[in-house]
Structures are given as structure tokens and as C-alpha cells.
């Protein structure tokens, strides 16, 4: 299961059907996650109660989350990195172990140069080194890692809509 699905107890292999009204609600929330249900209802042609029900259903199905997104560097985390990982054998146990680590924000199985890509947020360089050297590289099945340390966050957005 992916991170969103595992947090919400859902498996993405069964895709919920989403109609155009629910897509419009998602777009409204991507523009402003604090937008009142009444304003969303007015924009999409539903009552406030109907919007509330649809949002809850989308949350329950694991289709979306409503969260505050921060720049880690501005809230005290001095080091952020993307780590490419190559694995021997089954990817699932390694991916599952990574999802349990508090510092790991993102885990994706990939095709290409790496089997897994993860994003980690650390307090400083010592914390980053400890994560890579003592926690990630020591996982059974991890063959190699390559780290891409973030120097500056230039863009992070979740307003791409539902296309």
C-alpha cells in the first residue's frame, strides 16, 4: 500500500469512482484547503451538507488528505534529501520498513536507475548521515543508495488540479 493508503487503511488497487462534482470539490480544496464547505458548495452547485458528505467520503476512501504543508527548512529541519535505493529481491519488505521511519516523508517504487526513491527530512547533517548509514543501508535487501541533498526548496505545490 502507498503511504496515503496505508495511513488510511486503503489499498489503491481498487480505484474509487470519482464523478465530476467530486473532482471539482478536490480542485477547490487544492486551491485552499481551508475553504468553507458553503463556498465550495456555491462553486460546485451543492449544499454545504452535501459537500461535507462528499469530502468525508473522499477522505475515507483515501482519495485525498487535507494537511498543512510546510517548507521543512523554515520549521527547524536543516537537511532534506531524496535517496535513490537499489534492492536485491523483493521491494515490498524494504519499502514497508522505510514507511515506518518518522523521517521518511515519501516512498515510491520506480522503474529506472533506482528501485525505490524516498524523501527524508532531518534535523542536520549528522542526523542525515545516521539515517543513511545506520538505518537505511542496514535494512535487509538494500544493495546501494545514492543521496541527493536539497540545498534550497524553490517550488512545492499541490495545486495541480485533477486534469
C-alpha positions in Angstrom: 0.0 0.0 0.0 1.1 3.5 -0.6 1.7 5.9 2.3 -1.6 7.7 1.9 -3.4 4.4 1.6 -1.6 2.7 4.5 -2.3 5.7 6.8 -6.0 5.5 5.9 -6.2 1.7 5.7 -7.0 1.6 2.0 -5.4 -0.2 -0.9 -5.0 1.7 -4.2 -5.5 -1.4 -6.3 -9.3 -0.7 -6.1 -9.8 2.7 -7.5 -12.9 4.5 -6.2 -15.1 6.1 -8.9 -15.0 9.9 -8.7 -17.5 12.0 -10.6 -17.0 15.5 -12.0 -18.5 17.2 -8.9 -16.1 15.4 -6.6 -13.3 16.4 -8.9 -14.4 20.0 -8.7 -14.5 19.8 -4.9 -11.0 18.4 -4.9 -9.8 21.3 -7.1 -11.5 23.8 -4.7 -9.6 22.3 -1.7 -6.3 22.2 -3.6 -6.6 25.9 -4.2 -7.4 26.5 -0.5 -7.6 23.6 2.0 -9.4 25.9 4.5 -12.1 27.0 2.0 -15.5 26.8 3.8 -17.9 24.0 2.7 -20.5 26.6 1.9 -18.2 28.4 -0.5 -17.3 25.1 -2.1 -20.9 24.2 -2.4 -21.7 27.5 -4.1 -18.8 26.9 -6.6 -19.9 23.3 -7.5 -23.7 23.6 -7.1 -24.2 21.6 -3.9 -25.4 22.3 -0.4 -22.9 22.7 2.4 -24.1 19.4 3.9 -23.6 17.6 0.5 -20.1 19.0 0.2 -19.3 17.9 3.8 -20.5 14.3 3.0 -18.5 14.1 -0.2 -15.4 15.4 1.4 -15.7 12.9 4.2 -16.2 10.1 1.6 -13.1 11.2 -0.3 -11.1 11.2 2.9 -12.4 7.8 4.0 -11.6 6.3 0.6 -8.0 7.6 0.8 -8.5 9.7 -2.4 -7.2 12.8 -0.6 -5.9 14.3 2.6 -6.2 17.8 3.9 -3.0 18.8 5.6 -0.8 21.9 6.3 2.3 21.7 4.0 5.5 23.4 5.3 9.0 24.1 4.0 10.9 21.9 6.4 13.9 24.3 6.4 11.7 27.1 7.8 10.5 25.0 10.7 13.8 23.8 12.1 14.8 20.9 9.9 18.1 21.9 8.3 18.6 18.9 5.9 16.3 17.3 3.4 17.3 14.8 0.8 16.0 12.4 -1.9 17.6 9.0 -1.7 17.7 6.5 -4.5 17.8 2.9 -3.3 18.6 -0.3 -5.2 17.3 -3.5 -3.6 18.1 -7.2 -4.0 15.0 -9.3 -4.2 11.5 -8.2 -3.2 11.0 -4.5 -2.8 8.0 -4.7 -0.5 9.8 -5.5 2.8 12.3 -2.7 2.2 9.5 -0.2 1.2 7.4 -1.3 4.2 10.4 -0.8 6.6 11.0 2.7 5.2 7.4 3.8 5.6 7.7 3.1 9.4 10.6 5.7 9.8 9.4 9.0 11.0 12.0 10.9 8.9 10.8 9.3 5.7 8.1 11.5 4.1 7.8 9.8 0.7 8.4 6.3 -0.6 7.8 5.3 -4.2 8.7 2.2 -6.2 10.2 3.2 -9.5 11.4 1.8 -12.9 14.8 3.1 -14.0 18.1 3.6 -12.2 16.6 3.0 -8.7 14.1 0.5 -7.3 12.9 3.0 -4.7 13.0 6.7 -4.2 12.5 8.2 -0.8 12.4 11.7 0.6 13.8 12.2 4.1 13.7 15.3 6.4 16.4 15.5 9.0 17.5 17.9 11.8 21.0 18.4 10.4 23.8 16.6 8.5 24.6 14.3 11.4 21.0 13.1 11.5 21.1 12.6 7.7 24.3 10.6 8.0 22.8 8.5 10.8 19.6 7.8 8.7 21.5 6.7 5.6 24.4 4.9 7.2 22.8 3.2 10.2 19.1 2.9 9.3 18.6 2.7 5.6 21.8 0.9 4.4 21.4 -1.7 7.1 17.9 -2.8 6.0 18.0 -6.4 4.7 17.9 -6.3 0.9 19.3 -2.8 0.4 22.1 -3.1 -2.1 23.1 0.6 -2.8 21.9 4.1 -2.0 22.6 7.4 -3.7 21.7 10.7 -1.9 20.6 14.0 -3.4 20.8 16.6 -0.7 18.4 19.6 -1.1 20.2 22.9 -1.0 17.1 25.1 -1.4 13.4 24.5 -2.0 12.3 26.5 -5.0 8.8 25.1 -5.6 6.5 22.8 -3.7 2.8 22.9 -4.8 -0.2 20.7 -4.6 -2.5 22.8 -6.8 -2.1 20.8 -10.0 -5.8 20.2 -10.1 -7.5 17.0 -11.3 -6.8 17.3 -15.0 
